[in-house]
Amino acid sequence: MAEIVLEDVTKRYGDGTLAVNELSLEIEDAEFMVFVGPSGCGKTTALRMIAGLENITDGKLKIGDNVVNDMQPKDRDIAMVFQNYALYPHMSVRDNMAFGLKLAKTDKGEINERVVEAAKVLGLDEYLDKKPRALSGGQRQRVAMGRAIVRKPQAFLMDEPLSNLDAKLRVQMRSEIARIQKDLNVTTVYVTHDQIEAMTMGDRVTVIKKGELQQVGTPTELFEHPNNLFVAGFIGSPSMNFASSTVEEANGGLAVKLGDQTLKISEKDVSNRPGLRRYVGKEVVLGIRPQDFEDPDYTQESGEGTRLKANIDLIEAVGTETMVHFTVDAPLAVTEDMKDLAADISEAEIDQLERKAKEGKNEFTAVLDPRTKLRKNEDVELAVDTARLHFFDTETSQGIYDQS
């Protein structure tokens, strides 16, 4: 087991492409750290530099007490799990799991002991003599993990190991990998583009955009206290709703005006984000999590200035919750972070983003109780938990929290 430390680690390719830019990060001993971000953001490149599969252009990388910049992958005492399993089809599960130990000329008795022990942890006892073709996708992924586990490395590196599995199996394997990591107590770095995986598996999550660190923190910290617009929009499902708005003074507290509607922020809530007072009379980007709306039929009487008028465009009932899509007369904020979030879906989304901003219309999503009686095309007033509103600077995209 070992701590992994990246100090201003940079990767620049020969054609000048900057894949990772001055990434500094401390991954604690036995921690489960997840790298997450859009495709092409540099998260896999960062993982491959830790593994030694990519050379480091600048900066320092330490695993345990050793600087490993120039150390060969085989000498770093790490084990990597890939998304495509990389199993030998002609070998049994037992031989696949033992392969690395045989190359290292480990004693046969110890090899057998480690393989049997790992098979028990992974629930593969009865499959040790089968070939990979006789296994399901989830079982093959367990074999790939077993091959890493038997080596007893200082750290596990996992590159989107669940991307080839169906949705139901992904959910199952998420919990299994997290459980196994806790049982083994081994430092683990896990790469994914799926923010649900990141939030449910990681002790901490590192959000990367265009090769640069955006924020690192626990899943709760990222969800409730995002550093910037990109993190706020990338973390959370459905994603946060955004609108351009103006901060105003209101009876000792503040209010935020979006379109022709106003949401009031109590003096107590302002005290939790004192930096907002600097924006009185200025434009900010308002963020509202879909989960922070409340169904008018199942909400106690809310105070003045805590409801948004809306016309419902679409209702999606998914059993455990109902997603309500509605239109608000408030312009959509267009910042570089917003464009990056749109580009993660498709380049066409950027044009649509700018069109919506010009129209002054905004499409919001609320997650409500499945018992809701709301219907399509209905005009409603949805209660908003104004204590959980988010605010961002329109120029820097940074979250507005304190005076600093």
Salt bridges, closest charged atoms under 4 A:
GLU31 OE2 - ARG204 NE 2.45
GLU54 OE1 - LYS11 NZ 3.61
GLU54 OE2 - ARG48 NE 3.51
ASP75 OD1 - LYS74 NZ 3.35
ASP95 OD1 - LYS102 NZ 3.28
GLU110 OE2 - ARG114 NH2 2.51
ASP129 OD1 - ARG94 NH2 3.43
GLU160 OE1 - HIS193 ND1 2.76
GLU176 OE1 - ARG142 NE 2.92
ASP183 OD2 - ARG179 NH1 3.32
ASP194 OD2 - ARG170 NH2 3.28
GLU197 OE2 - ARG170 NH2 2.47
ASP203 OD1 - LYS182 NZ 2.87
GLU224 OE2 - ARG388 NH2 3.76
ASP292 OD1 - ARG388 NE 3.07
GLU304 OE2 - LYS264 NZ 3.61
GLU316 OE1 - HIS325 NE2 2.57
ASP329 OD1 - LYS361 NZ 2.57
GLU336 OE2 - LYS339 NZ 3.84
ASP337 OD1 - LYS209 NZ 2.66
ASP340 OD2 - LYS209 NZ 3.05
ASP340 OD1 - LYS210 NZ 3.01
GLU354 OE2 - LYS339 NZ 3.53
GLU359 OE2 - ARG355 NH1 3.04
GLU363 OE1 - LYS356 NZ 3.33
ASP369 OD1 - ARG371 NE 2.88
